[in-house]
Amino acid sequence: MKKKISQEEKDERVISSSKNNSIDYLTDDYRRIFPINGKIELENKIFKEQISLCLTDSMIEISIKNCEFEKGLNIRRGKIDKNYKLFIFKSKIKQTFSLITHDNKNEILE
């Protein structure tokens, strides 16, 4: 039988404010998260802001497990045709989910 998550357990998972450092900061529109050592791992978190994962390296591994994104998730790739691994498991993205690529001219391609 599946265990029901209590409200108290959910409240402990909520991330509603940013660390505001170079790898994780909050702007007016997004919470921007940058990779550390070629990886982004998010597990058992609830994000109330819209999240933007900003990928800059040529090879990034993204692992998202049991998370909730209340205002959506954007994954912004640094360059076209690079290798990225994306694993999303048992997560809810309540509004939008988008993969955006920026080319060298700063044009947005979807």
Contacts in CASP RR format, 6 or more apart in sequence:
PFRMAT RR
TARGET T0000
AUTHOR 0000-0000-0000
METHOD contacts of the structure
MODEL  1
MKKKISQEEKDERVISSSKNNSIDYLTDDYRRIFPINGKIELENKIFKEQ
ISLCLTDSMIEISIKNCEFEKGLNIRRGKIDKNYKLFIFKSKIKQTFSLI
THDNKNEILE
10 46 0 8 1.000
13 44 0 8 1.000
13 45 0 8 1.000
13 46 0 8 1.000
13 68 0 8 1.000
14 45 0 8 1.000
14 46 0 8 1.000
14 48 0 8 1.000
15 45 0 8 1.000
15 46 0 8 1.000
15 47 0 8 1.000
15 48 0 8 1.000
16 48 0 8 1.000
16 49 0 8 1.000
17 26 0 8 1.000
18 24 0 8 1.000
18 25 0 8 1.000
18 26 0 8 1.000
18 31 0 8 1.000
18 49 0 8 1.000
19 25 0 8 1.000
20 26 0 8 1.000
22 34 0 8 1.000
23 33 0 8 1.000
23 34 0 8 1.000
23 35 0 8 1.000
23 36 0 8 1.000
24 31 0 8 1.000
24 32 0 8 1.000
24 33 0 8 1.000
24 34 0 8 1.000
25 31 0 8 1.000
25 32 0 8 1.000
26 32 0 8 1.000
26 49 0 8 1.000
29 50 0 8 1.000
30 49 0 8 1.000
30 50 0 8 1.000
30 51 0 8 1.000
30 52 0 8 1.000
30 74 0 8 1.000
31 47 0 8 1.000
31 49 0 8 1.000
31 50 0 8 1.000
31 51 0 8 1.000
31 52 0 8 1.000
32 52 0 8 1.000
32 54 0 8 1.000
33 40 0 8 1.000
33 51 0 8 1.000
33 52 0 8 1.000
33 53 0 8 1.000
33 54 0 8 1.000
34 54 0 8 1.000
34 56 0 8 1.000
35 53 0 8 1.000
35 55 0 8 1.000
35 56 0 8 1.000
35 57 0 8 1.000
35 60 0 8 1.000
38 57 0 8 1.000
38 59 0 8 1.000
38 60 0 8 1.000
38 61 0 8 1.000
39 60 0 8 1.000
39 61 0 8 1.000
39 62 0 8 1.000
39 63 0 8 1.000
40 53 0 8 1.000
40 60 0 8 1.000
40 61 0 8 1.000
40 62 0 8 1.000
40 63 0 8 1.000
41 63 0 8 1.000
42 63 0 8 1.000
42 64 0 8 1.000
42 65 0 8 1.000
42 67 0 8 1.000
43 63 0 8 1.000
43 64 0 8 1.000
43 65 0 8 1.000
43 66 0 8 1.000
43 67 0 8 1.000
44 65 0 8 1.000
44 66 0 8 1.000
44 67 0 8 1.000
45 67 0 8 1.000
45 68 0 8 1.000
46 67 0 8 1.000
46 68 0 8 1.000
46 70 0 8 1.000
47 67 0 8 1.000
47 68 0 8 1.000
47 69 0 8 1.000
47 70 0 8 1.000
47 71 0 8 1.000
48 70 0 8 1.000
48 71 0 8 1.000
49 71 0 8 1.000
50 69 0 8 1.000
50 71 0 8 1.000
50 72 0 8 1.000
50 73 0 8 1.000
50 74 0 8 1.000
50 95 0 8 1.000
51 69 0 8 1.000
51 71 0 8 1.000
51 72 0 8 1.000
51 73 0 8 1.000
51 74 0 8 1.000
52 74 0 8 1.000
52 75 0 8 1.000
52 76 0 8 1.000
53 62 0 8 1.000
53 73 0 8 1.000
53 74 0 8 1.000
53 75 0 8 1.000
53 76 0 8 1.000
54 76 0 8 1.000
54 78 0 8 1.000
55 62 0 8 1.000
55 75 0 8 1.000
55 76 0 8 1.000
55 77 0 8 1.000
55 78 0 8 1.000
55 84 0 8 1.000
56 78 0 8 1.000
58 79 0 8 1.000
58 82 0 8 1.000
58 83 0 8 1.000
59 82 0 8 1.000
59 83 0 8 1.000
59 84 0 8 1.000
60 84 0 8 1.000
60 85 0 8 1.000
61 84 0 8 1.000
61 85 0 8 1.000
61 87 0 8 1.000
62 75 0 8 1.000
62 84 0 8 1.000
62 85 0 8 1.000
62 86 0 8 1.000
62 87 0 8 1.000
63 87 0 8 1.000
64 87 0 8 1.000
64 88 0 8 1.000
64 89 0 8 1.000
64 91 0 8 1.000
65 87 0 8 1.000
65 89 0 8 1.000
65 90 0 8 1.000
65 91 0 8 1.000
66 89 0 8 1.000
66 90 0 8 1.000
66 91 0 8 1.000
67 91 0 8 1.000
67 92 0 8 1.000
68 91 0 8 1.000
68 92 0 8 1.000
68 94 0 8 1.000
69 91 0 8 1.000
69 92 0 8 1.000
69 93 0 8 1.000
69 94 0 8 1.000
69 95 0 8 1.000
69 97 0 8 1.000
70 94 0 8 1.000
70 95 0 8 1.000
71 94 0 8 1.000
71 95 0 8 1.000
72 93 0 8 1.000
72 94 0 8 1.000
72 95 0 8 1.000
72 96 0 8 1.000
72 97 0 8 1.000
73 93 0 8 1.000
73 96 0 8 1.000
73 97 0 8 1.000
73 98 0 8 1.000
74 96 0 8 1.000
74 97 0 8 1.000
74 98 0 8 1.000
74 99 0 8 1.000
74 100 0 8 1.000
75 86 0 8 1.000
75 98 0 8 1.000
75 99 0 8 1.000
75 100 0 8 1.000
76 100 0 8 1.000
76 101 0 8 1.000
76 102 0 8 1.000
77 84 0 8 1.000
77 99 0 8 1.000
77 100 0 8 1.000
77 101 0 8 1.000
77 102 0 8 1.000
78 101 0 8 1.000
78 102 0 8 1.000
79 101 0 8 1.000
79 102 0 8 1.000
79 103 0 8 1.000
79 104 0 8 1.000
80 101 0 8 1.000
80 103 0 8 1.000
80 109 0 8 1.000
98 110 0 8 1.000
99 110 0 8 1.000
100 108 0 8 1.000
100 109 0 8 1.000
100 110 0 8 1.000
101 108 0 8 1.000
101 109 0 8 1.000
101 110 0 8 1.000
102 108 0 8 1.000
102 109 0 8 1.000
103 109 0 8 1.000
END
